[in-house]
Amino acid sequence: MEKIAILASGTGTNAERIIRYFAEQKTAEVAVVITNKAQAGVVERAGRLGIPAVYLTGEAFEGGELMRVLDRYGVGFVVLAGFLKKVPDAVLQAYPDRIVNIHPALLPKFGGKGMYGNRVHEAVLAAGEAISGITIHYINEHYDEGGVIYQATCPVLPEDTPDTLAQRVHSLEYACYPRVIEDLVLGRELSL
Ligand code: GRF
């Protein structure tokens, strides 16, 4: 069974959904959660769900430790879920088309360095967009520029705040990301 690593820097609500999904489906296995923030909520979530969590300092990360952890856990597929560091080139080369990310808006708009969390939703609201959504995409050496795999949309309502919009987008993420990951891991057509 393919082993998945989840890279996350934050709360880890997506990571939790992905872990629970594969624990139930048993079509792949989340083998490890890797974080660059020792205090991130995702560490506690992984512990609660029985998944090992590995914390890498910035230095360890730059020094090639990520590749070693992926090797140690026999990882064949890498999922970014709110991970704020750039993935080192060596890892990108070792996992061609096997590293994916989710962005909480419709790329190519509202992406790039520094565009994460509520900043994305604030920008969507400030631009007066009527529609937002999610983008699941491959990772390459530029932030948010890898090939798009899947997008789903949701409305932006006139009374939305960044938080209410974030909630709607999060629901879409939970519904779609585990299933898209599963299709990619199994090498089948997208089922959504
Ligand atoms: C998600 O909105 C995801 O799109 C973005 O970071 C956020 C992570 O949230 N890349 P969480 O930690 O999964 O709650």
Boltz pocket constraint, residues with backbone or C-beta under 6 A from the ligand:
constraints:
  - pocket:
      binder: B
      contacts: [[A, 8], [A, 10], [A, 11], [A, 12], [A, 13], [A, 14], [A, 15], [A, 80], [A, 81], [A, 82], [A, 83], [A, 102], [A, 103], [A, 104], [A, 116], [A, 117], [A, 170], [A, 173]]
      max_distance: 6.0
